[in-house]
Every structure is written in C-alpha cells, then in structure tokens.
Amino acid sequence: MTLPKDLIDPSASAGDIIPIGPVPNPPPLVGLRALRGIIRRRSIIGALEVFHREMGDVFRLSVPGFNPIVLAGPEACHFVLIEARDQVRWRMEREPITLLLNHGVLVEDGDSHDHLRRAMNPSLHKQMILRQIKAMWRCADRVAEAWVHGEPVDMLVEMRKVALLVLTDTLFGVDFQPEMRRLWPGVLRAVRYISPGPWVVWRGFSGLGYNRHLRQIDSYLFGIIAGRRAHPRPDSGDMISVLIDAGLSDDLIRDQLMTMLIAGHDTSTASLSWALYLMGAHPDAMRRARDEVLSAIGPDQPPAPEHLPRLRYLDQVMDESLRLYPPIHLGSRVAAADLEFGGYAIPAGSRVLYSIYLTHRHPDHWPQPEHFDPDRFAPGIKHRPYTFVPFGGGPRNCIGAAFAQVELKVVLARLLQRFDLTLLSHNVHPHMGATLEPRPGVLMRVDRR
C-alpha cells in the first residue's frame, strides 16, 4: 500500500491540518476558530476539538518534525486496540517515556510485554486488591490529617500525595511518607519528563535531560528491591516480591516499579482530582454521592469490600468524570506495517494518535457531550462498545485498571464520609501533561464532618 498523493503536500506550511483520504484536498490552514479553541481551553485540546469538528474522525497534523495521523471515535479505538494491535508499536526508542521506563511493561511489545504482564498480574489480581482497601483509606486519612478545618486545600496536590502513598503501600509494601519531601521533586520531574514538550518536534532538545532528581528515584527503587531480596516476604503478594519470585533481574524490576510509580500514581492523581472538581462544580451530585456513602457505610465505619457494590451512584460519578477527562487522553503508536483504516492509507512508520478524549465527547455517541451527567451510566443504560475506553481495551488494556477503580471509589468514599468539600474556584482547564490534569488546581474548602 502506498501513501496517497494528497497526504504529501510540499506547499503545506507549518501548522497546517491535512485531511487524509483518497480524494485530493487542499490543506486548510488552522483558522481563527482553532485559535479561539486554544485560547479558550489554554491547551491544544481545544484546537483538536475544532479540527475534529471540521474534518471528521481522521486527519493529519502538519507540524515540522511531527506529522501524526489522528483518529477518533469507537471504530478508531477498536482498530488500534483490537484489529491492528499486532501491527502497531508502543515502543519508541528515542522518546522520554522509553528513556525513563526503559523496559517497563508500558513500552514493550510482543513477547516481552506479555512476559512482563504475566509476571505482574498476581499482584494486581482482584482478590489481592480487595485486601488492600484498608491501606487505601488509611493513606487518605494520613494525608487528610494535615488539613485545617475551614481552610482551602489544593486537591490536585493532595490527591498526588494520596496516590503515591496508596501505590507504594499496597504494591511496593513500603511507607513512602518519610521519603515524600525528599523525593517529591523527582516525582514531579519524572511527570514533566514524559509530558509533551519541545522534544516532540525537536529530538535534539536537551532541556528535559535525565537529571539528579530522576537518579534519586532510581536509587530509591533499587534500594527497596535490595531490601526485599535481603528480607523476603513469602506470600505477601506485593509487586516487588512477585517479580523477584518470577526471576526478574533488579534492572527489570526497577523498570516495572518506575512504570507503576509514575504512570500509576499520575493517572490516579488526575482521576481523583477531576472527580472532586466535578462534584464540587455540581453540588447536587456531591450531595447525592455523600448521602449514598453515609447510607451504605455510615458516618464512622471505614470502607470495606462489602460496601463497594452499594456505591452505585459513586460509580456513575467516577465513570462520568473519566468520560469527560480521561487521564490517558491520547494513545500513541507507530505503524509497523502499511495499514488502512476507513479507506485511508496509514503507511508504515507513521505516528498514529487515537484520541480517547475526542471519542468520549463524540457528538454522534454522547448527547450534550460536554455536560456532566452521571446518570449516563445509571444501571441498565448501555453504551456502544469502544465509545468509553478510559482504560483502553483488548489484551493490552491498562494493567492497573481494576486497582485504579477500587482506589478511586475507596478514597472518594472516605473523603465524602469525613468532609464537606466546597469548590472555591471554577477557573479550571484541562492541561495535557503526562496525563490530562486540572490546572491550575482544584481549590476546595474542607470542613470536617
């Protein structure tokens, strides 16, 4: 299969958006509407929405050094995640996420990925996760202990603390709190390191180099691996013990721990922050979720496994938050072979981006897509497959999906049980970093119940 001539236009200037297809089209310039979208959202997200509206589910960006084909909609998600999954690569050797995670499961392909996933799965089994519920709400309590009654708190920052404590306690079997202050800069540096930046269009850019803060994280991870080898914990089920028992080297274990530490905690941070923001922006939803929590669990008893099935409306809130603001908002692949989607050619070597964000807000599948409505996910309501893919889909769906869903529910339930939360600023916009997070933050007044 060869690239249609309309995909190659030497007259296209920087920033042109080229609709791809079998019929030649002149490359339209990014117009004023796209500019307004960028200004309104303070993010390229607004521009992508305009391009999608104007050109449909398949288009190509034309920027010097970066010419991805962008796909949106359930058919596109099914194509990338199922139909062509063996013909698209996750691993991109020179990109920061690969340099950071090295041979982490997230950036491996084929047999290597499958082997690592099998090794990690026992620590993420549903029964293992349910055993961790106590640790999850206790971590939320530890962070909330520092909150002053009646004072403002930035939930974006606080939920990052919760997510870090939960992840390291449950999956690593260590207490991260004594290291929080020392390693906090390294965690933030790692998130910035893999976020979109000048490296996207200029691979020679060195401003995001692997610096001392990232090396501190490496040293910390190798230290806890060495400690676990010296003092084994038989049958503990934590990820470090599981990977040691699977025979992985220290380097490979480090790569999986770094994957979970950075990718795992950052997605939970964004998910928790957006859910709190949306409930704060919609007080009726906040009251309904709180009433359910108090009815299902009570004011004093902490969340337990038997309570989770009773929190159905909280499930709806979580799903609607993930629909509007999926933490992993964009999937990036490289075509390993010539492909075709919807009558359009995707030549080998092309970068393929499938937009979860645009799919979740696709007007053909979601009425009033920008409106927050948890009742979209009420019991009995079904949605077309691959219109809702916050954790991906198919054999390579998010390895931590079940863990994340339990964590979100437990932490949110605990906070609603213990606090009245009032949103203080609605001036929040989605920022495309390593995840899609609320900027400048989620400022809420906390009142102890």
TILUMLO-985548 format. One line per 10 residues: their letters; for each residue x, y, z of C-alpha. Coordinates in nm, 4 decimals, m for minus. Layout:
a) X Y Z ~ ...
// end
This chain:
mtlpkdlidp) 0.0000 0.0000 0.0000 ~ 0.1408 0.3390 m0.0911 ~ 0.0775 0.6788 0.0535 ~ m0.1885 0.8702 m0.1410 ~ m0.0560 1.1846 m0.3013 ~ m0.2942 1.4013 m0.1034 ~ m0.1021 1.3089 0.2123 ~ 0.2121 1.4643 0.0671 ~ 0.1811 1.8330 0.0016 ~ 0.5085 2.0239 m0.0301
sasagdiipi) 0.3179 2.3519 m0.0150 ~ 0.1735 2.2791 0.3296 ~ 0.3028 2.5300 0.5797 ~ 0.3799 2.4712 0.9474 ~ 0.0640 2.4198 1.1474 ~ m0.1483 2.3074 0.8510 ~ m0.4009 2.0360 0.9203 ~ m0.4264 1.7933 0.6307 ~ m0.7413 1.5814 0.5994 ~ m0.6280 1.2467 0.4676
gpvpnppplv) m0.8236 1.0445 0.2175 ~ m0.8387 0.9074 m0.1313 ~ m0.9646 1.2340 m0.2839 ~ m0.7072 1.5154 m0.3029 ~ m0.7894 1.8093 m0.0800 ~ m0.6076 2.1391 m0.0413 ~ m0.4578 2.1632 0.3067 ~ m0.6695 2.4146 0.5000 ~ m0.4865 2.6422 0.7399 ~ m0.5551 2.6356 1.1099
glralrgiir) m0.8221 2.9049 1.1279 ~ m0.9447 3.1556 1.3784 ~ m1.1849 2.9023 1.5309 ~ m0.8914 2.6763 1.6160 ~ m0.7034 2.9702 1.7664 ~ m1.0082 3.0559 1.9776 ~ m1.0185 2.6924 2.0909 ~ m0.6570 2.7071 2.2073 ~ m0.7116 3.0366 2.3896 ~ m1.0380 2.9257 2.5493
rrsiigalev) m0.9001 2.5971 2.6811 ~ m0.5406 2.7184 2.7175 ~ m0.4461 2.3846 2.5668 ~ m0.4144 2.2142 2.2303 ~ m0.7188 2.0118 2.3419 ~ m0.9417 2.2980 2.2250 ~ m0.7718 2.3005 1.8860 ~ m0.8114 1.9236 1.8443 ~ m1.1829 1.9593 1.9124 ~ m1.2088 2.2200 1.6373
fhremgdvfr) m1.0112 2.0071 1.3911 ~ m1.2296 1.7070 1.4723 ~ m1.5455 1.9082 1.4224 ~ m1.4250 2.0452 1.0888 ~ m1.2594 1.7361 0.9400 ~ m1.4114 1.4296 1.0979 ~ m1.2622 1.1243 1.2626 ~ m0.9418 1.1068 1.0570 ~ m0.6995 1.3929 0.9908 ~ m0.3306 1.4615 0.9850
lsvpgfnpiv) m0.1367 1.7335 1.1626 ~ 0.1408 1.9010 0.9689 ~ 0.3970 2.0476 1.2066 ~ 0.7744 2.0470 1.1398 ~ 0.9108 1.7273 1.2887 ~ 0.5689 1.5988 1.3945 ~ 0.3139 1.4696 1.1422 ~ 0.0835 1.2257 1.3203 ~ m0.2368 1.0805 1.1829 ~ m0.5118 1.1463 1.4377
lagpeachfv) m0.8047 0.9060 1.4763 ~ m1.1191 0.9438 1.6867 ~ m1.4396 0.7520 1.7510 ~ m1.5228 0.3944 1.8538 ~ m1.4224 0.2462 1.5174 ~ m1.0796 0.4081 1.5504 ~ m1.0337 0.2803 1.9055 ~ m1.1344 m0.0711 1.8021 ~ m0.8975 m0.0522 1.5050 ~ m0.5945 0.0470 1.7126
lieardqvrw) m0.6692 m0.1643 2.0195 ~ m0.8004 m0.4799 1.8527 ~ m0.7784 m0.5071 1.4745 ~ m0.4283 m0.3681 1.4224 ~ m0.2839 m0.4243 1.7682 ~ m0.0102 m0.6553 1.6395 ~ 0.0793 m0.4117 1.3621 ~ 0.1352 m0.1012 1.5727 ~ 0.4254 m0.0476 1.8098 ~ 0.4128 0.1040 2.1571
rmerepitll) 0.7904 0.1342 2.1913 ~ 0.9576 0.4461 2.0518 ~ 1.3249 0.4282 2.1305 ~ 1.4258 0.7942 2.1490 ~ 1.1310 0.9295 2.3432 ~ 1.1454 1.0321 2.7094 ~ 0.8896 0.7761 2.8262 ~ 1.1085 0.4947 2.6911 ~ 1.4238 0.6513 2.8350 ~ 1.2539 0.6750 3.1749
lnhgvlvedg) 1.0783 0.3380 3.1849 ~ 1.3475 0.1538 2.9842 ~ 1.1874 m0.1923 2.9620 ~ 0.8738 m0.1233 3.1601 ~ 0.5643 m0.3142 3.0551 ~ 0.4072 0.0029 2.9150 ~ 0.6751 0.0498 2.6479 ~ 0.7342 m0.3118 2.5483 ~ 0.5853 m0.5012 2.2556 ~ 0.5167 m0.8632 2.1666
dshdhlrram) 0.6519 m1.1468 2.3794 ~ 0.8464 m0.9126 2.6066 ~ 0.5295 m0.7264 2.7029 ~ 0.3326 m1.0477 2.7505 ~ 0.6024 m1.1985 2.9741 ~ 0.6196 m0.8892 3.1959 ~ 0.2422 m0.8613 3.2188 ~ 0.2114 m1.2239 3.3289 ~ 0.4784 m1.1663 3.5934 ~ 0.2994 m0.8588 3.7329
npslhkqmil) m0.0571 m0.9879 3.7214 ~ m0.0608 m1.1769 4.0566 ~ m0.0002 m0.8531 4.2494 ~ m0.2922 m0.6882 4.0668 ~ m0.5436 m0.9727 4.0999 ~ m0.8891 m0.8683 4.2214 ~ m0.8655 m1.0632 4.5469 ~ m0.5278 m0.9066 4.6190 ~ m0.6712 m0.5592 4.5524 ~ m0.9647 m0.6122 4.7891
rqikamwrca) m0.7153 m0.6990 5.0617 ~ m0.5660 m0.3518 5.0162 ~ m0.8815 m0.1483 5.0831 ~ m0.7829 m0.0809 5.4433 ~ m0.4463 0.0547 5.3333 ~ m0.6177 0.2780 5.0744 ~ m0.8479 0.4597 5.3168 ~ m0.5731 0.4807 5.5764 ~ m0.3490 0.6572 5.3255 ~ m0.6281 0.9050 5.2545
drvaeawvhg) m0.6644 0.9626 5.6288 ~ m0.2919 1.0230 5.6693 ~ m0.2918 1.2978 5.4094 ~ m0.6160 1.4492 5.5399 ~ m0.4754 1.4717 5.8933 ~ m0.2870 1.7840 5.7854 ~ m0.5972 1.9619 5.6547 ~ m0.7181 2.2515 5.8659 ~ m1.0927 2.2752 5.9219 ~ m1.2437 2.5563 5.7159
epvdmlvemr) m0.9243 2.6228 5.5203 ~ m0.8594 2.5836 5.1441 ~ m0.6746 2.2826 5.0089 ~ m0.5469 2.2174 4.6560 ~ m0.6828 1.8738 4.5793 ~ m0.4514 1.8275 4.2818 ~ m0.1532 1.8374 4.5175 ~ m0.3241 1.6438 4.7964 ~ m0.4511 1.3662 4.5705 ~ m0.0989 1.3210 4.4353
kvallvltdt) 0.0155 1.2580 4.7922 ~ m0.2682 1.0104 4.8460 ~ m0.1968 0.8309 4.5171 ~ 0.1747 0.7992 4.5971 ~ 0.1096 0.6633 4.9458 ~ m0.1545 0.4180 4.8232 ~ 0.0598 0.2850 4.5406 ~ 0.3788 0.2385 4.7406 ~ 0.1992 0.0921 5.0433 ~ m0.0158 m0.1566 4.8527
lfgvdfqpem) 0.2027 m0.2571 4.5582 ~ 0.5555 m0.1986 4.6897 ~ 0.4948 m0.2821 5.0553 ~ 0.6787 0.0285 5.1801 ~ 0.5871 0.3519 5.3562 ~ 0.6626 0.6402 5.1212 ~ 0.5673 0.9163 5.3640 ~ 0.9143 0.9531 5.5256 ~ 1.0574 0.9955 5.1731 ~ 0.7807 1.2239 5.0414
rrlwpgvlra) 0.9587 1.5554 5.0925 ~ 1.2945 1.4293 4.9621 ~ 1.1598 1.2542 4.6523 ~ 0.8701 1.4884 4.5668 ~ 1.0853 1.6942 4.3220 ~ 1.1906 1.3740 4.1482 ~ 0.8333 1.2536 4.1091 ~ 0.7270 1.5858 3.9575 ~ 1.0363 1.5887 3.7372 ~ 0.9534 1.2420 3.6065
vryispgpwv) 0.5990 1.3519 3.5209 ~ 0.7310 1.6588 3.3355 ~ 0.9991 1.4472 3.1680 ~ 0.7424 1.2318 2.9857 ~ 0.4934 1.5136 2.9217 ~ 0.4602 1.6660 2.5727 ~ 0.7214 1.9326 2.5181 ~ 0.9800 2.0642 2.2695 ~ 1.1173 1.7112 2.2265 ~ 0.8040 1.6234 2.0247
vwrgfsglgy) 0.9218 1.8357 1.7305 ~ 1.2914 1.8698 1.8133 ~ 1.4587 1.5471 1.9185 ~ 1.7835 1.7307 1.9850 ~ 1.6231 1.9292 2.2667 ~ 1.8155 1.8575 2.5882 ~ 1.6252 2.0683 2.8385 ~ 1.4464 1.7637 2.9783 ~ 1.7616 1.5666 3.0471 ~ 1.7775 1.2789 3.2931
nrhlrqidsy) 1.8866 1.4840 3.5937 ~ 1.9754 1.4205 3.9571 ~ 1.6125 1.4196 4.0719 ~ 1.5368 1.1260 3.8429 ~ 1.8513 0.9480 3.9577 ~ 1.7266 0.9858 4.3161 ~ 1.4107 0.7975 4.2217 ~ 1.6230 0.5248 4.0627 ~ 1.8350 0.4982 4.3768 ~ 1.5231 0.4723 4.5921
lfgiiagrra) 1.3762 0.1932 4.3785 ~ 1.6965 m0.0093 4.3657 ~ 1.7236 0.0340 4.7433 ~ 1.3827 m0.1152 4.8185 ~ 1.4484 m0.4004 4.5725 ~ 1.7739 m0.4804 4.7548 ~ 1.5931 m0.4622 5.0881 ~ 1.3277 m0.7073 4.9729 ~ 1.5886 m0.9516 4.8441 ~ 1.7675 m0.9328 5.1782
hprpdsgdmi) 1.4442 m0.9710 5.3745 ~ 1.1933 m1.1715 5.1686 ~ 0.8218 m1.1598 5.2458 ~ 0.6842 m1.5003 5.1472 ~ 0.3248 m1.4943 5.0236 ~ 0.2941 m1.1181 5.0757 ~ 0.1737 m1.0694 4.7196 ~ 0.3340 m0.7247 4.6813 ~ 0.4704 m0.6480 4.3374 ~ 0.8376 m0.6488 4.4354
svlidaglsd) 0.8121 m0.9944 4.5942 ~ 0.6100 m1.1259 4.3000 ~ 0.8656 m1.0023 4.0468 ~ 1.1573 m1.1405 4.2491 ~ 0.9822 m1.4781 4.2635 ~ 0.9303 m1.4591 3.8855 ~ 1.3081 m1.4410 3.8414 ~ 1.3343 m1.0859 3.7052 ~ 1.6633 m0.9007 3.7351 ~ 1.6961 m0.5911 3.9518
dlirdqlmtm) 1.7015 m0.3747 3.6383 ~ 1.3783 m0.5240 3.5025 ~ 1.2087 m0.4967 3.8422 ~ 1.3164 m0.1328 3.8622 ~ 1.1582 m0.0694 3.5221 ~ 0.8229 m0.2132 3.6303 ~ 0.8285 m0.0220 3.9597 ~ 0.9099 0.3028 3.7799 ~ 0.6216 0.2336 3.5410 ~ 0.3773 0.1890 3.8283
liaghdtsta) 0.5219 0.4717 4.0371 ~ 0.4972 0.7340 3.7641 ~ 0.2246 0.6174 3.5246 ~ 0.0161 0.4580 3.8000 ~ 0.0170 0.7373 4.0544 ~ m0.0242 1.0172 3.7972 ~ m0.3378 0.8673 3.6446 ~ m0.4925 0.8226 3.9899 ~ m0.3970 1.1793 4.0809 ~ m0.5785 1.3160 3.7777
slswalylmg) m0.8831 1.0893 3.8197 ~ m0.9341 1.1785 4.1856 ~ m0.8795 1.5499 4.1226 ~ m1.1266 1.5668 3.8341 ~ m1.3918 1.3722 4.0252 ~ m1.3636 1.6118 4.3191 ~ m1.3697 1.9130 4.0896 ~ m1.6796 1.7940 3.9040 ~ m1.8660 1.7104 4.2237 ~ m1.7663 2.0487 4.3628
ahpdamrrar) m1.8916 2.2193 4.0475 ~ m2.2195 2.0250 4.0727 ~ m2.3262 2.0346 4.4398 ~ m2.6344 1.8186 4.3757 ~ m2.4095 1.5365 4.2575 ~ m2.1844 1.5904 4.5608 ~ m2.4828 1.5667 4.7979 ~ m2.6219 1.2598 4.6241 ~ m2.2855 1.0819 4.6370 ~ m2.2321 1.1765 5.0021
devlsaigpd) m2.5807 1.0619 5.1020 ~ m2.5147 0.7283 4.9327 ~ m2.1822 0.6867 5.1138 ~ m2.3366 0.7660 5.4534 ~ m2.6266 0.5309 5.3843 ~ m2.4113 0.2437 5.2561 ~ m2.1208 0.2729 5.5001 ~ m2.2290 0.5019 5.7819 ~ m2.0552 0.8049 5.9305 ~ m1.7875 0.6214 6.1296
qppapehlpr) m1.7170 0.2771 5.9855 ~ m1.4437 0.2890 5.7186 ~ m1.4981 0.1489 5.3675 ~ m1.4745 m0.2291 5.3368 ~ m1.5092 m0.4709 5.0435 ~ m1.8755 m0.5407 5.1162 ~ m1.9590 m0.1706 5.0878 ~ m1.8265 m0.1154 4.7354 ~ m2.1167 m0.2760 4.5411 ~ m2.3608 m0.0477 4.7252
lryldqvmde) m2.1909 0.2703 4.5991 ~ m2.3590 0.2693 4.2585 ~ m2.4021 0.6438 4.2174 ~ m2.0389 0.6991 4.3115 ~ m1.9539 0.4558 4.0316 ~ m2.1561 0.6741 3.7955 ~ m1.9749 0.9873 3.9090 ~ m1.6398 0.8174 3.8568 ~ m1.7328 0.6958 3.5089 ~ m1.8668 1.0345 3.4012
slrlyppihl) m1.5506 1.2014 3.5313 ~ m1.3400 0.9544 3.3348 ~ m1.5535 1.0181 3.0269 ~ m1.5106 1.3941 3.0392 ~ m1.1483 1.3965 3.1483 ~ m0.9778 1.0617 3.0793 ~ m0.6313 1.0780 3.2406 ~ m0.4784 0.8942 2.9460 ~ m0.6428 1.1143 2.6866 ~ m0.4361 1.0101 2.3845
gsrvaaadle) m0.2877 0.6815 2.2711 ~ 0.0318 0.6975 2.0677 ~ 0.1524 0.4205 1.8370 ~ 0.3773 0.3760 1.5338 ~ 0.2537 0.1748 1.2381 ~ 0.4830 m0.1252 1.1931 ~ 0.3301 m0.2060 0.8535 ~ 0.1222 m0.0366 0.5868 ~ m0.2321 m0.0156 0.7240 ~ m0.5694 0.1032 0.6078
fggyaipags) m0.8475 0.2482 0.8171 ~ m1.1805 0.3660 0.6824 ~ m1.0468 0.3858 0.3283 ~ m0.7430 0.5913 0.4328 ~ m0.3823 0.4806 0.3994 ~ m0.1580 0.4704 0.7041 ~ 0.1928 0.3973 0.5774 ~ 0.4467 0.2049 0.7818 ~ 0.6423 0.4331 1.0108 ~ 0.3561 0.6787 1.0613
rvlysiylth) 0.2771 0.8033 1.4070 ~ m0.0848 0.7166 1.4887 ~ m0.2659 0.9009 1.7660 ~ m0.6093 0.7811 1.8728 ~ m0.7895 1.0348 2.0857 ~ m0.9750 0.8943 2.3845 ~ m1.0769 1.2489 2.4778 ~ m1.2437 1.3144 2.1419 ~ m1.4035 0.9707 2.1422 ~ m1.5528 1.0303 2.4870
rhpdhwpqpe) m1.7015 1.3577 2.3648 ~ m1.8070 1.2395 2.0206 ~ m2.1443 1.4046 1.9466 ~ m2.2600 1.1030 1.7435 ~ m2.2457 0.8860 2.0545 ~ m2.2858 1.1192 2.3517 ~ m2.5776 1.3677 2.3649 ~ m2.4623 1.7036 2.5047 ~ m2.1127 1.5581 2.5347 ~ m1.9636 1.8451 2.7373
hfdpdrfapg) m2.2385 1.8255 3.0010 ~ m2.1624 1.6462 3.3304 ~ m2.4354 1.3857 3.3778 ~ m2.3553 1.0811 3.5933 ~ m2.6932 0.9320 3.5041 ~ m2.5479 0.8445 3.1621 ~ m2.4033 0.5469 3.3483 ~ m2.7121 0.4571 3.5504 ~ m2.7866 0.0841 3.5854 ~ m2.9415 m0.0602 3.2715
ikhrpytfvp) m2.8002 0.2011 3.0330 ~ m2.5706 0.0508 2.7723 ~ m2.3212 0.2292 2.5504 ~ m2.1817 0.1284 2.2169 ~ m1.8559 m0.0661 2.2563 ~ m1.5389 0.1455 2.2392 ~ m1.7207 0.4744 2.2951 ~ m1.5921 0.4648 2.6558 ~ m1.2319 0.3487 2.6885 ~ m1.0664 0.5255 2.9844
fgggprncig) m0.8506 0.2177 3.0463 ~ m0.8006 0.1206 2.6836 ~ m0.9300 m0.2135 2.5643 ~ m0.8363 m0.5549 2.4354 ~ m0.5413 m0.7645 2.5525 ~ m0.3339 m0.4534 2.6293 ~ m0.5878 m0.2695 2.8391 ~ m0.4465 m0.0863 3.1405 ~ m0.2842 m0.3441 3.3677 ~ m0.3849 m0.1370 3.6718
aafaqvelkv) m0.7472 m0.0737 3.5697 ~ m0.9084 m0.2834 3.8449 ~ m0.6714 m0.1413 4.1062 ~ m0.7442 0.2156 3.9972 ~ m1.1218 0.1693 4.0059 ~ m1.1154 0.0314 4.3602 ~ m0.8712 0.3003 4.4736 ~ m1.0842 0.5827 4.3327 ~ m1.4006 0.4535 4.4957 ~ m1.2408 0.3920 4.8356
vlarllqrfd) m1.0600 0.7270 4.8530 ~ m1.3603 0.9300 4.7316 ~ m1.5951 0.7483 4.9687 ~ m1.3628 0.8122 5.2621 ~ m1.3317 1.1837 5.1832 ~ m1.7071 1.2256 5.1382 ~ m1.7626 1.0413 5.4637 ~ m1.5304 1.2663 5.6635 ~ m1.5537 1.6089 5.4979 ~ m1.7833 1.8647 5.3443
ltllshnvhp) m1.5960 1.9891 5.0379 ~ m1.6720 2.3223 4.8729 ~ m1.5178 2.4225 4.5407 ~ m1.3632 2.7701 4.5695 ~ m1.2635 2.8305 4.2083 ~ m1.4300 2.7197 3.8851 ~ m1.1435 2.8610 3.6794 ~ m1.0013 2.5201 3.5890 ~ m0.8927 2.3899 3.2497 ~ m0.7536 2.0571 3.1249
hmgatleprp) m0.3770 2.0521 3.0846 ~ m0.2145 1.7992 2.8509 ~ 0.0767 1.6692 3.0538 ~ 0.1692 1.3082 3.1116 ~ m0.1994 1.2825 3.1975 ~ m0.4915 1.5194 3.1499 ~ m0.4977 1.7112 3.4751 ~ m0.6911 2.0102 3.6108 ~ m0.4910 2.3312 3.6094 ~ m0.4086 2.5437 3.7985
gvlmrvdrr) m0.5514 2.3062 4.0591 ~ m0.8702 2.2134 4.2433 ~ m0.9046 2.4539 4.5342 ~ m1.1621 2.3363 4.7878 ~ m1.2546 2.4378 5.1411 ~ m1.2536 2.1372 5.3731 ~ m1.4904 2.1196 5.6685 ~ m1.4674 1.8164 5.8944 ~ m1.7977 1.6410 5.9496
// end
